Amino acid sequence: MTVALLHGNPETDAIWTDLVGELADRGAADLVLLSPPGFGAPVPDGWGATRIEYRDWLVTRLEEVVVGSGPVDLVAHDWGAGHVFGLLAIRSDLVRSWACDCTGLLHPDYEWHDLAQLWQTPDVGEQVVDGMRAMSRDDWIAQMAGQGMGGSAAAGMADSFETMAGCILPLYRSGAQPVMADLGAVLAASELPPGLALDPTGDPFVGPVGRAAEVARMLGAGHAPMDGAGHWWMMERPAEAAALLMEFWASR
């Protein structure tokens, strides 16, 4: 099987290093890391960084992967999960299974977290991003490490942030509610590939505890709680995450 891993904001594919090692130790051999434009990958000319552009980018990338392997098993985090949800609405044929956190984004009552709402606010969002640009590399690494991101991943994020900064505002503004809730309704009415809602219950960005289980039921997916794990569960608990994923893939 081919497993494709997709990260979000403000990240590079370095977040997956520990999980990839754990999966390889358990026999997962064909692992592909997908980096969205601006987030560890170059930005194409004319790139607008909207949710739809990222969705269509993912369609194109998976079409390339599928030529050699057939439909893929997707694992996605943060806005990477958002891109997967968009993909599932239009090209679920590219996907053998999906395992995503941030499923709470699709709940009809989801409200974006505080920082996202600042980014979505005209003028305020620009000021916030300018403040982020002004941070030193050492301050970035310290801040992200304090939130649970591993040191090498935090360094990669700091080194790539200038490119990320140009993509954050249009991405979040294109996903302002009711966009994500409407997408959830579309997916709930669709026939989807087997799915797993990864649920790190200590993640402050995805809504109240219990939302992931509700959305899992809504989508006909499995539910995998990771009690007390935070936003970067793949670095905090890579062995636990690998075991959950391998069990999910084996059960299909």
N, C-alpha and C positions, 0 to 999 in steps of 0.2 A: 504494500500500500504506500501511497505518497501522502505525507503529512505536510501541510503548508501552515506556517505560523505567521500571524499578522499582528503587528503592534499598533499603538496609537500615539497619543500626544501627551507630553512632549518627549518622545522616546526614539531610540534607534533599536535595531534588532539585537543589540547587546543584552537586552532584558531577557532573552531566551536562552542564554548560554548555559546556565545551570540546568534548566529543564531539558534542553536538547541532550546534554550529557546523561541525564537520568533515563530519558527515553531510549537513547542508544544502548545503554547498559541493559535495558529490558528487551532489546531486539528490534526496536524501530529503526529501520535503516535508511529509508528515503525521506529525508527531512529537508524541506525547502523553506527558507526565510524570505518573506516578502516585505519590502520596505516601501511604504507609500511615498510618492513625490513630496519632497520637503522634509521628510522625517527619516533622514538617513539615506535618501536617494535624491538625485538631481531633480530640479523642477523644469519641466518642458517649457518651451516658448509658448506664451499665451495661456499658461496655466492659471485658472481662476480659483482653484483650491476649494471648490464647493463639494458638498456631499455627493451630488450626482456625478461630478467628474471623478471623484475617488471611487465611486461604485463602478463606473465604466472602466476606469483603469484596472480595477480588480477583475472584471470580466475578461479583459484582454490578457492579463497575466495568467489567469487560470486557463484560458483557452490555449495558451502556449504550453502550460504544464500538462494539460489533459491529453494533448497530442501524443505524448510519450507514455502516459501512465493510466489514462482513464480518469473518471471523477475522483476528487481528492477528499481527504479528511482534513477539515479546516479547524485550526485552533486560533482563537482571536481574543484580543484584550483591548479594553478601553475603546477608542474610536475605531480600532481595527475590528472590534465586534460590530460597531455601527456600520462599517463598510460591508461586513458579511451579511448583516440583516438586509441592507439594500440589495445586495447580490441575490439573496434568496428570493426576493420578491419578483425577480425578472429572469434569473438563470439558475434555478436550483438544479438543473441537469448537470452542472459542472461539479456538484458537491455530492460526495458519498455520505458524509456525515459532517456535523458541525458541533463544536464545543466552544462556548463563548461565556465570558463574564459580562457584566454590565447589561444583562437582560432586562433589568429594571427600567432602562431607557424606553422600552416598548410598552410599559404599563400606562393605561389611560390617565392615571393620576400623577405621572412622573413630572417633577419640577427639576430643572437643571440646577446643579450645585452653584454655590455663591460665586465662585470664580468664573464659571461658564456664563452666568448671567451678566457679570461685568463685561466679559468679552463680547457679549451679544448686544451691549448697549452702545449706541453711537457716541463717539468722542471719548467716553469713559474707557471703552475697550482699547482704544489707541494709546491712552495714557498708561494703562496697565501694562501693555506690551512694551512700551518705551521704558518703563521702570524695570521690567524683566531684562531688557537688552542692556541696561546700565549695570546690572550685577556683575561682579567679578567672577571669573571661572571658579576660584576657590569657594566663594560664597554659594554659587550654584551647586557645587558638589556637596558642600556641607548641608545645604537646605534639603536637597533631594535624598541624601543619605539619612537625614533625620526623619524622612517620611517613609523609609523602608527600601529605597532603591539602592542596589549594590554600587560600590564605589566605581567600578569600571564602566557600568552603565550610566552612572551619573556624569562621569567625565565625558563620555561620548555624547550625551545629551547637551552638556555645556558647550562642547566644541561644535555642535551642529545647530545651536539655537538660532543663530542669525537667519539661516534659511527657514527654519521652522516658524520664526516670528512672522514671516510674510504669509503663512498659510493658516495660522490659528484663527484669526478673526473671520475670514470668509467661511471657513469650515464650520465654526460654531454658529455663526449667524444663519447659515443655510440649514442648520438642524434645529433652529428654535421651535419650540412647541407652537402649534400642534403637529409639527412634521413627524416627530418620532412616534407619538401616540397614533397618528394616522397610519404610519408604517406598521405598527404593531397590529392594528385592526386588519390590515391587508394580509399580514402573515398568519394571523389567527384563522383567516378564512381560506388559507392555502394548504395544499398538500405538500408538506415539507420532508426533506430527508431526515433520517434519525438525528436527533439533537440532544445536547447536554448543556444545561444551564449551570455553569460553574459559579459558586456562590460563596466568595470570601466574605464572611459576615462582618468583618471589621473594616470593610471598605467604606469610607465616608461619602463617596461620590455617586452612589447608585440608588439611593433612596432607603427607606426603612427596611429593617430586617423582615423577611417574609415576602418581599416583592419578587425576588427571583423564583421562589417556589410558585407564586401565582402566575408569573409569566410562563414558566415551564409548563404548567397545566394548560394555559391558554394556547401554547404552541404544540402541545402533545409531545413535549421533550422530557428527558430525564432531569433530575435535580441532584446536584452534587454539592452539598454544603461543606465549606472549609471553615470550621468554627474558629472565630477570632482572627483569621488571616486578613491581611490588609490588601491595599490596592495592587501591590506588586507581589502577589502570592507566588508567582513563578520563580522569584528570587528568594522569597522568604521560606517557602516550603516546596522546593522542587521535587523531592522524593514523593511527597504526598500527592502532588499534582500529577506526576507521571503515573503513579499507581491508579489514580482515578481514571486517567485517560486510557491506559492500557486495558483496564477492566471494561470501560465503555466500548472500546473498539472490539474487544473479544466477545462481547455480548450481542453484537448485532447479527 
